[in-house]
Amino acid sequence: MTPRQKSRGDEDASGEVDRYRRAAEDSLQQLDWAIGYLHGTGKTDIATALAKNRSFIRQRLMDRPQEPLPTQKTDQT
């Protein structure tokens, strides 16, 4: 394998990692929406459980800092 081929392989792997990271972030945004919806409809127990799962995913699996839970952003609680 030539250095050029090796470099291209690294670029492909990096692009794939970026695609998966974007997909994970998009999924977390969808989860945020669902948490907000459930909270808004009064299903706060379910929203809280999902928010804790979201926080775990963000911190432990994606190595991102913790964000406020969507249920903490409203004055409804």
Backbone as ProteinMPNN parsed JSONL, in Angstrom:
{"seq_chain_A": "MTPRQKSRGDEDASGEVDRYRRAAEDSLQQLDWAIGYLHGTGKTDIATALAKNRSFIRQRLMDRPQEPLPTQKTDQT", "coords_chain_A": {"N_chain_A": [[0.853, -1.175, 0.0], [0.645, 2.131, -0.906], [1.852, 5.308, 0.399], [0.061, 7.29, -0.362], [-2.327, 5.879, -0.837], [-2.76, 4.912, 1.721], [-3.2, 7.316, 3.085], [-5.544, 8.152, 1.867], [-7.254, 6.144, 2.73], [-7.309, 6.735, 5.452], [-8.627, 9.194, 5.308], [-11.11, 8.368, 4.353], [-11.988, 6.814, 6.515], [-12.086, 8.79, 8.463], [-14.066, 10.437, 7.387], [-16.205, 8.711, 7.544], [-16.47, 8.429, 10.318], [-17.188, 11.046, 10.947], [-19.676, 11.146, 9.664], [-21.157, 9.275, 11.187], [-21.036, 10.554, 13.664], [-22.462, 12.904, 13.12], [-24.954, 11.763, 12.571], [-25.542, 10.689, 15.083], [-25.714, 13.055, 16.587], [-27.884, 14.265, 15.309], [-29.848, 12.424, 16.008], [-29.906, 12.823, 18.774], [-30.933, 15.415, 18.807], [-33.496, 14.937, 17.847], [-34.402, 13.379, 19.949], [-34.327, 15.32, 21.95], [-36.429, 16.934, 21.058], [-38.578, 15.152, 21.381], [-38.504, 14.789, 24.153], [-39.091, 17.382, 25.042], [-41.68, 17.611, 23.975], [-43.072, 15.571, 25.361], [-42.771, 16.553, 27.929], [-44.174, 18.946, 27.699], [-46.74, 17.972, 27.338], [-47.354, 17.06, 29.759], [-46.319, 14.662, 30.618], [-44.178, 14.215, 32.485], [-42.636, 12.385, 33.965], [-41.825, 10.408, 32.139], [-40.465, 12.055, 30.343], [-38.395, 12.977, 31.976], [-36.987, 10.6, 32.493], [-36.116, 9.929, 29.899], [-34.541, 12.158, 29.412], [-32.48, 11.798, 31.223], [-31.302, 9.525, 30.128], [-30.47, 10.608, 27.704], [-28.583, 12.439, 28.603], [-26.659, 10.69, 29.645], [-25.85, 9.348, 27.285], [-24.781, 11.491, 25.854], [-22.653, 12.372, 27.529], [-21.077, 10.044, 28.238], [-20.856, 8.362, 25.966], [-20.425, 9.999, 23.774], [-18.543, 11.763, 24.592], [-19.086, 14.457, 25.266], [-19.774, 17.645, 26.817], [-22.076, 17.958, 29.569], [-25.38, 19.064, 28.974], [-28.001, 21.35, 29.899], [-30.964, 19.722, 31.004], [-33.787, 19.275, 28.868], [-36.169, 19.581, 30.263], [-35.45, 21.264, 32.289], [-35.338, 23.756, 31.241], [-37.712, 25.084, 31.122], [-40.435, 26.924, 32.656], [-42.488, 25.438, 33.636], [-42.286, 23.431, 35.502]], "CA_chain_A": [[0.0, 0.0, 0.0], [1.454, 3.344, -0.992], [1.453, 6.335, 1.372], [-1.124, 8.005, -0.863], [-3.471, 5.011, -0.594], [-2.968, 4.883, 3.162], [-3.782, 8.61, 3.442], [-6.932, 8.149, 1.401], [-7.98, 5.259, 3.641], [-7.522, 7.499, 6.683], [-9.652, 10.195, 5.01], [-12.387, 7.658, 4.277], [-12.373, 6.461, 7.885], [-12.434, 10.041, 9.143], [-15.364, 10.848, 6.857], [-17.218, 7.808, 8.087], [-16.644, 8.808, 11.716], [-17.962, 12.293, 10.946], [-21.066, 10.812, 9.309], [-21.786, 8.644, 12.349], [-21.175, 11.575, 14.704], [-23.59, 13.755, 12.705], [-26.184, 10.982, 12.753], [-25.797, 10.615, 16.529], [-26.16, 14.378, 17.03], [-29.243, 14.431, 14.796], [-30.719, 11.591, 16.837], [-30.074, 13.5, 20.062], [-31.846, 16.544, 18.591], [-34.844, 14.368, 17.788], [-34.73, 12.993, 21.317], [-34.636, 16.576, 22.637], [-37.788, 17.342, 20.672], [-39.521, 14.23, 22.015], [-38.505, 15.099, 25.588], [-39.85, 18.623, 25.188], [-43.087, 17.326, 23.69], [-43.629, 14.818, 26.485], [-42.834, 17.468, 29.067], [-45.257, 19.886, 27.43], [-48.04, 17.303, 27.451], [-47.561, 16.66, 31.148], [-45.749, 13.337, 30.901], [-42.855, 14.613, 32.961], [-41.86, 11.231, 34.417], [-41.209, 9.815, 30.946], [-39.522, 13.046, 29.828], [-37.229, 12.988, 32.861], [-36.23, 9.362, 32.266], [-35.451, 10.053, 28.608], [-33.517, 13.194, 29.539], [-31.331, 11.189, 31.903], [-30.658, 8.666, 29.129], [-29.832, 11.523, 26.765], [-27.404, 12.974, 29.271], [-25.686, 9.595, 29.691], [-25.337, 9.153, 25.925], [-23.965, 12.654, 25.497], [-21.425, 12.435, 28.323], [-20.254, 8.835, 28.271], [-20.615, 7.743, 24.671], [-19.984, 10.979, 22.783], [-17.53, 12.616, 25.227], [-19.52, 15.853, 25.177], [-20.178, 18.161, 28.129], [-23.502, 17.848, 29.871], [-26.211, 20.227, 28.707], [-29.192, 21.324, 30.751], [-32.031, 18.861, 30.513], [-34.858, 20.084, 28.276], [-37.194, 19.884, 31.261], [-34.946, 22.302, 33.163], [-35.344, 25.02, 30.528], [-39.044, 25.705, 31.144], [-40.958, 27.33, 33.963], [-43.667, 24.648, 33.899], [-42.098, 22.486, 36.62]], "C_chain_A": [[0.896, 1.235, 0.0], [1.006, 4.345, 0.057], [0.19, 7.091, 0.943], [-2.396, 7.193, -0.611], [-3.8, 4.96, 0.894], [-3.643, 6.177, 3.621], [-5.249, 8.661, 3.031], [-7.803, 7.259, 2.287], [-8.284, 5.953, 4.959], [-8.614, 8.541, 6.486], [-11.033, 9.546, 4.966], [-12.891, 7.303, 5.674], [-12.804, 7.702, 8.651], [-13.802, 10.541, 8.678], [-16.49, 9.995, 7.404], [-17.504, 8.132, 9.547], [-17.481, 10.086, 11.808], [-19.43, 12.037, 10.61], [-21.804, 10.202, 10.486], [-22.006, 9.661, 13.465], [-22.355, 12.503, 14.385], [-24.917, 13.039, 12.912], [-26.544, 10.886, 14.231], [-26.308, 11.958, 17.044], [-27.572, 14.674, 16.538], [-30.237, 13.627, 15.632], [-30.952, 12.23, 18.2], [-30.992, 14.714, 19.927], [-33.291, 16.053, 18.512], [-35.31, 13.94, 19.17], [-35.063, 14.223, 22.15], [-36.06, 17.026, 22.34], [-38.813, 16.467, 21.386], [-39.625, 14.502, 23.515], [-39.317, 16.361, 25.842], [-41.338, 18.417, 24.967], [-43.73, 16.604, 24.865], [-43.759, 15.705, 27.722], [-44.006, 18.442, 28.906], [-46.636, 19.267, 27.57], [-48.277, 16.747, 28.85], [-47.016, 15.297, 31.517], [-44.301, 13.511, 31.371], [-42.015, 13.436, 33.448], [-41.122, 10.573, 33.247], [-40.149, 10.762, 30.386], [-38.249, 13.068, 30.668], [-36.362, 11.754, 32.639], [-35.466, 9.438, 30.938], [-34.329, 11.088, 28.665], [-32.275, 12.658, 30.247], [-30.566, 10.276, 30.943], [-29.872, 9.515, 28.124], [-28.53, 12.06, 27.347], [-26.294, 11.92, 29.328], [-25.03, 9.396, 28.326], [-24.377, 10.273, 25.566], [-22.628, 12.655, 26.239], [-20.525, 11.229, 28.117], [-19.917, 8.286, 26.89], [-20.078, 8.716, 23.625], [-18.902, 11.911, 23.327], [-17.836, 14.1, 25.052], [-19.887, 16.337, 26.568], [-21.691, 18.039, 28.322], [-24.199, 19.158, 29.55], [-27.373, 20.198, 29.679], [-30.253, 20.41, 30.144], [-33.132, 19.737, 29.932], [-35.936, 20.448, 29.283], [-36.735, 20.969, 32.229], [-35.045, 23.689, 32.534], [-36.688, 25.746, 30.608], [-39.441, 26.077, 32.559], [-42.177, 26.52, 34.358], [-43.502, 23.737, 35.095], [-42.04, 23.189, 37.94]], "O_chain_A": [[1.803, 1.353, 0.825], [-0.113, 4.244, 0.561], [-0.633, 7.477, 1.773], [-3.422, 7.748, -0.219], [-4.969, 4.963, 1.282], [-4.552, 6.142, 4.449], [-6.091, 9.161, 3.776], [-8.957, 7.589, 2.561], [-9.368, 5.792, 5.521], [-9.435, 8.759, 7.377], [-12.005, 10.102, 5.476], [-14.072, 7.47, 5.978], [-13.778, 7.666, 9.403], [-14.601, 11.014, 9.486], [-17.583, 10.485, 7.69], [-18.661, 8.112, 9.969], [-18.374, 10.191, 12.648], [-20.322, 12.643, 11.204], [-22.948, 10.564, 10.759], [-23.038, 9.638, 14.136], [-23.145, 12.842, 15.266], [-25.888, 13.638, 13.374], [-27.716, 10.989, 14.594], [-27.237, 11.996, 17.852], [-28.371, 15.267, 17.263], [-31.335, 14.099, 15.926], [-32.065, 12.188, 18.726], [-31.754, 15.01, 20.848], [-34.198, 16.688, 19.05], [-36.476, 14.119, 19.522], [-35.982, 14.184, 22.969], [-36.798, 17.442, 23.233], [-39.796, 16.97, 21.93], [-40.716, 14.451, 24.081], [-40.138, 16.4, 26.758], [-42.162, 18.981, 25.686], [-44.812, 16.983, 25.313], [-44.736, 15.614, 28.465], [-44.731, 18.721, 29.861], [-47.599, 19.964, 27.888], [-49.265, 16.056, 29.099], [-47.236, 14.828, 32.633], [-43.353, 13.029, 30.751], [-40.788, 13.485, 33.352], [-39.946, 10.227, 33.357], [-39.064, 10.327, 30.001], [-37.148, 13.168, 30.127], [-35.136, 11.855, 32.6], [-34.299, 9.052, 30.869], [-33.286, 10.911, 28.037], [-31.152, 13.025, 29.903], [-29.335, 10.255, 30.944], [-28.751, 9.173, 27.748], [-27.509, 12.126, 26.663], [-25.127, 12.229, 29.087], [-23.808, 9.288, 28.224], [-23.292, 10.031, 25.037], [-21.585, 12.912, 25.637], [-19.333, 11.382, 27.851], [-18.809, 7.796, 26.671], [-19.365, 8.317, 22.704], [-18.398, 12.762, 22.594], [-16.953, 14.895, 24.729], [-20.272, 15.534, 27.418], [-22.463, 18.021, 27.364], [-23.668, 20.235, 29.821], [-27.701, 19.145, 30.226], [-30.41, 20.341, 28.926], [-33.388, 20.826, 30.445], [-36.554, 21.507, 29.174], [-37.567, 21.544, 32.931], [-34.854, 24.693, 33.22], [-36.787, 26.904, 30.202], [-38.856, 25.602, 33.532], [-42.85, 26.872, 35.326], [-44.503, 23.301, 35.663], [-41.886, 22.544, 38.977]]}, "name": "protein", "num_of_chains": 1, "seq": "MTPRQKSRGDEDASGEVDRYRRAAEDSLQQLDWAIGYLHGTGKTDIATALAKNRSFIRQRLMDRPQEPLPTQKTDQT"}
